[in-house]
Amino acid sequence: MFRFASLVPRALRALSPELSVALCAGLTACTQTSDLGPSSLERHVDDSGENRALSFDGQDDYATTGTAEFPDGLSAYALSTWFRLDGLSGKQAFITVRKDLDSGLGLGVNDGIVTAWRVYGDRTLVAAPKAVSVDTWHHAAYTYDGTTNRLYVDGALADSSDTAPDKRTPTTCWLGTLEGTTELLHGSLDDVHVFEVLRSADQIASELTTRVPANDPGLVLDLTFDESQGPIVYDHSSLHNDGELGDGVAQRMPSRVSGHALSN
């Protein structure tokens, strides 16, 4: 799992000066001010200047992120993402926010049908009436207002229910999988968002034509995947819930591809 970068300076300072200097040389965000080792760790967001997405191979690719200020399952909140499927077969997760396997929410597809489900017991909360097409960018969003689950596909309400979701506060966030080995996505993700507030139908629809501002109220995760390279994906919200591709293992890292184009 990804660990917060804010823990690194303390760890580096606890090492010998020679070793900490060597480790700092391998960190793009490490600021060294003396031979005694790094004195600070500055966060430098890498942006390629291009519209990019992450492509998952459906075999072992995934990513994880921080979860600072993610809401508990019974509070008002919302998840949204753009996605493009390379295959429709089976259950494929876009975003999974959970506490162990005891509680959480998954948003993804089941045989091509956009679905949101409870992690505990794998129970469906809402599901679209028909499957989406492959090789085409689509938009999915889930909202909960404390009473009603709502699912949106390409900006339109696809389903709603009053089934209670799991209630605990998530401590992990996974992209492209449930936990790194199952519900693996064969396709691409772009512009992944988590909000600690309810999103209206109009706000959901606006995501089809306009990128969500990084300072949007209640935004706790904003991933654009526009980095040029490397294992880190940067959260543009004020929470800095940055993520890591494949736990840093090259074989498990999604690849960077061209992102979706906003409709006009």
Buried (B, 14 or more C-beta within 10 A) or exposed (E): EBEEBEEBBEEBEEBEBEEBBEBBEEBEBBEBEEEEBBBEBEEEEBEEEEBBBBBBBBEBBBBBBBBBBBBBBBBBBBBBBBBBBBBBEBBBBBBBBBBEEEBBBBBBBBEBBBBBBBBBEEEBBBBBEEBBEEEEBBBBBBBBBEEEBBBBBBBEBBBBBEEBBBEBBBBBBBBBBBBBEEBBBBBBBBBBBBBBBBBEBEBBBBBBEEBBEEEBEBBBBBBBBBBEEBBBBBBBBEBBBBBBBBBEEEEBBBEBEEBBEBEE
